[in-house]
Amino acid sequence: MIIIVGAGVAGLTAARALSAAGYEDYLIVERARRIGGRVATETDGEFLFDVGFAVLNPAYPMVQRYLSIEALGLGYFQSGALLLHESPQRALLVDPIAHPLVALQTLAKPFPGWGDRMRTLRLRLTDGGLKKPRDDGPSTLETLQKSGFSESYIKAFFRPFFSGVFLDDELSISEELFRYQFDFFKKSRVGLPRAGMQGVVELLADPIPKEKFMLGCTVSSVHSRKVTLEGGRTLDAAAVIVAVDEGSSVALFGNQRAPETRSIVTLYYASEECPWPNRLLGLNSTGCGWVNHIAPLSKVQPSYATGKRHLMSVSGIGRGPVSYSDLSAWKSDVQADLVRLVGSEASAWTYLRHYVVDKALPKKFGRKPSGPDEIFFAGDYVENPSLQGAMQSGEFAAEEALSRVLPLKRVLQ
Ligand SMILES: Cc1cc2nc3c(=O)[nH]c(=O)nc-3n(C[C@H](O)[C@H](O)[C@H](O)COP(=O)(O)OP(=O)(O)OC[C@H]3O[C@@H](n4cnc5c(N)ncnc54)[C@H](O)[C@@H]3O)c2cc1C
């Protein structure tokens, strides 16, 4: 039997890959009482709340291999962004290839300047062609500066947009990861599943029989061909796929320092009106304030709000309420930011709830731990910090585990 530790997207994809190869003798052991790991959606009956702002890019090869885009029922953002300067100043930035007519209408606007428009088009038309981004080389910020983008354009667009993707407001992530992700943005608009982001994991897990899951069971140690659960029970295995987050992996194998992670804080608001008519992400282009971006979620995916009110999400990168003296001081700061960016109507938005996701993404990636034989590692930190990276790592680990287990099985037969 192959034991998979962790039922996040990496572990679930490993299970799907084993099954696709005709190997059904596996068991998934998960600490939580639910599947999905960091991908989660909650509801209060009226709204769907993803636990931290997240979107799905249907162009990810792993998404296309293991999920039906039709069954996900995606509602799509438009390609581009609304650059929010001090209200009422706004600039519409659309992808000229995806929305050529709208792009033509914005040509007369003074911002962005012609140089930045042309450089963006060049970036848009250049194929990064990367299959496996590395975590070294120049940073994204260095590359953008070297390519000649103006500081004002980096501040207004690249910084808030890619902070939202990589949760890195310094654009310090590697240029390779930036180009890799940029290519997927070129291939498709991003979307929100009808059932919220949790819909992604539910669909991924759907073909896996219920008896394959041991939920609410924490693995306390992993040895070659043996997994021990908290409480002392042991499970024998021909191979083990360790598909946990990097911090949990370090805790299990214990020989490294705790890894660094990136965080996001997302607040949800109900509003009577949507602050802009299109399905665009609103970016804080002022370069100051707590808010990074604002998403008109129910405009993009109507199932996120079943009543008459709209659902807006407001996210900040890295700095949560803990850096404030109290929660109400933080909330009123955020609301002041919203009024500055959106206009006075934002003072009438109703705060619903917020999520602080401290360990949202690994800071470093592409680091596969070495373990004893018959132990295979998966997780976003092994490939790259995204659903694509996590799923890819799960598939690779399943292939490696099979290549070890199948010859053994033949010998035993
Ligand atoms: C707020 C947020 C927003 C994001 N936005 C996007 C986005 O827009 N687009 C995108 O592509 N990606 C996004 N990501 C990244 C993506 O969601 C993650 O990269 C991916 O879900 C990681 O999956 P994983 O399986 O590697 O890890 P995890 O989801 O962390 O799964 C690991 C599982 O292992 C379990 N586990 C840990 N230790 C043990 C143990 N000892 N015993 C048993 N079980 C254990 C955990 O409970 C967990 O279920 C976002 C992530 C977050 C948090």
The ligand as an ORCA input file, in Angstrom:
! r2SCAN-3c Opt
* xyz 0 1
  C      -5.012     32.512      1.079
  C      -4.368     31.782     -0.050
  C      -4.561     32.238     -1.342
  C      -4.009     31.545     -2.419
  N      -4.265     31.965     -3.675
  C      -3.900     31.200     -4.720
  C      -4.311     31.529     -6.041
  O      -5.008     32.514     -6.246
  N      -3.897     30.731     -7.058
  C      -3.095     29.624     -6.844
  O      -2.756     28.939     -7.809
  N      -2.675     29.306     -5.594
  C      -3.072     30.056     -4.544
  N      -2.693     29.729     -3.279
  C      -1.719     28.644     -3.107
  C      -2.353     27.260     -3.078
  O      -3.609     27.270     -2.465
  C      -1.383     26.359     -2.313
  O      -0.135     26.421     -2.961
  C      -1.858     24.911     -2.271
  O      -3.193     24.822     -1.844
  C      -0.936     24.116     -1.365
  O      -1.385     22.773     -1.350
  P      -0.526     21.635     -0.634
  O      -1.285     20.384     -0.820
  O       0.869     21.720     -1.107
  O      -0.478     22.047      0.917
  P      -1.644     22.177      1.997
  O      -2.855     22.756      1.391
  O      -1.032     22.933      3.125
  O      -1.976     20.694      2.421
  C      -1.215     19.972      3.346
  C      -2.142     19.079      4.154
  O      -1.355     18.270      5.011
  C      -2.016     18.157      6.249
  N      -1.031     17.785      7.265
  C       0.013     18.527      7.700
  N       0.731     17.851      8.627
  C       0.109     16.652      8.777
  C       0.373     15.541      9.606
  N       1.405     15.493     10.464
  N      -0.467     14.475      9.541
  C      -1.529     14.473      8.682
  N      -1.815     15.525      7.879
  C      -1.002     16.605      7.921
  C      -2.622     19.524      6.456
  O      -3.668     19.483      7.412
  C      -3.094     19.866      5.047
  O      -4.406     19.437      4.825
  C      -3.216     30.402     -2.187
  C      -3.004     29.950     -0.878
  C      -3.597     30.620      0.174
  C      -3.430     30.083      1.563
*
